[in-house]
Amino acid sequence: MSGQKFLWVVRSPHDKANATYFSARSIKDPFHFLPIGFLERTKGVGLVVSSWAPQVQVLSHGSTAGFLTHCGWNSTLESIVHGVPLIAWPLYAEQRMNSVLLADDLKVALRVKANENGVVLREDIAKCLRGLIEGDEGKVVKGKMRELKYATAMALSQDGSSTKSLAEVAEILRNQRK
């Protein structure tokens, strides 16, 4: 629908919040919920895998042009470190706050829009993907993400602010033991 190549890691939906975690590998057909013919129609364009993929390896790969994410903090940090622009689709907890920070403040993400019933339609996901990959808004997001990746690398370098701050905390703790 978007025309973009993709890797999609899916978990079969369940009516209990923790069920997808505990039953992810026990389902005989992990793709039973996908539309009929979806896997066949997307062959050559996309790869759908069940349950899990090595996220850091995927994000660090040069061909990864974007990441549709729930905006959990680990996923957010991994994306920033690897400079991968985001499509934010928060589900619960701090993810909504993170998505606002990423999209509105830092401008390193686009947010998918839910309809009046709170449902995100596939057309809206496709539009957001095209916007990130091909659109002017996506160019801005990519540029901001490059800047943030660089700033993060500088902060984490040997002489960076994060490294120095952590060393200061360690020194304070060492001095308190004396």
Residue pairs with C-beta under 8 A, 6 or more apart in sequence:
1 122
1 123
1 125
1 126
2 125
2 126
2 127
2 129
2 130
2 133
3 45
3 130
4 45
4 65
4 129
4 130
4 133
5 45
5 46
6 42
6 45
6 46
6 47
7 46
7 47
7 49
7 53
7 58
8 46
8 47
8 48
8 49
9 49
9 50
9 51
9 52
9 53
10 30
10 31
10 34
10 48
10 49
10 50
10 51
11 20
11 24
11 30
11 50
11 51
12 20
12 23
12 24
12 27
12 30
12 31
12 32
12 33
12 50
13 20
13 33
14 20
14 23
24 30
24 50
24 51
24 52
25 51
27 50
30 50
30 51
31 38
31 39
31 48
31 50
34 48
38 48
39 48
42 48
55 75
55 78
56 78
56 82
58 64
59 67
59 78
59 79
59 82
59 84
60 82
64 82
64 84
65 84
65 85
65 132
65 133
66 84
66 85
66 86
66 87
66 129
66 132
66 133
66 138
67 75
67 79
67 84
67 85
67 86
67 87
68 86
68 87
68 89
68 112
68 125
68 129
69 75
69 76
69 79
69 86
69 87
69 88
69 89
70 89
70 90
70 91
70 95
71 86
71 88
71 89
71 90
71 95
71 96
71 98
71 99
71 102
71 109
72 94
72 95
72 98
73 94
73 98
76 86
76 98
76 102
79 85
79 86
79 145
80 108
80 145
80 148
80 149
80 152
81 149
81 152
81 153
82 149
83 145
83 146
83 148
83 149
84 145
85 108
85 109
85 110
85 132
85 138
85 141
85 142
85 145
86 102
86 108
86 109
86 110
86 141
86 145
87 109
87 110
87 111
87 112
87 125
87 128
87 129
87 132
88 98
88 99
88 102
88 103
88 109
88 110
88 111
88 112
89 99
89 111
89 112
89 120
89 125
90 96
90 98
90 99
99 109
99 111
102 108
102 109
103 109
103 110
103 111
106 144
106 148
107 140
107 141
107 144
108 141
108 144
108 145
108 148
109 141
110 128
110 131
110 132
110 137
110 138
110 141
111 128
112 120
112 124
112 125
112 128
113 120
113 124
114 120
115 121
115 124
131 137
131 138
132 138
132 141
154 160
154 161
155 161
155 162
155 163
156 162
156 163
157 163
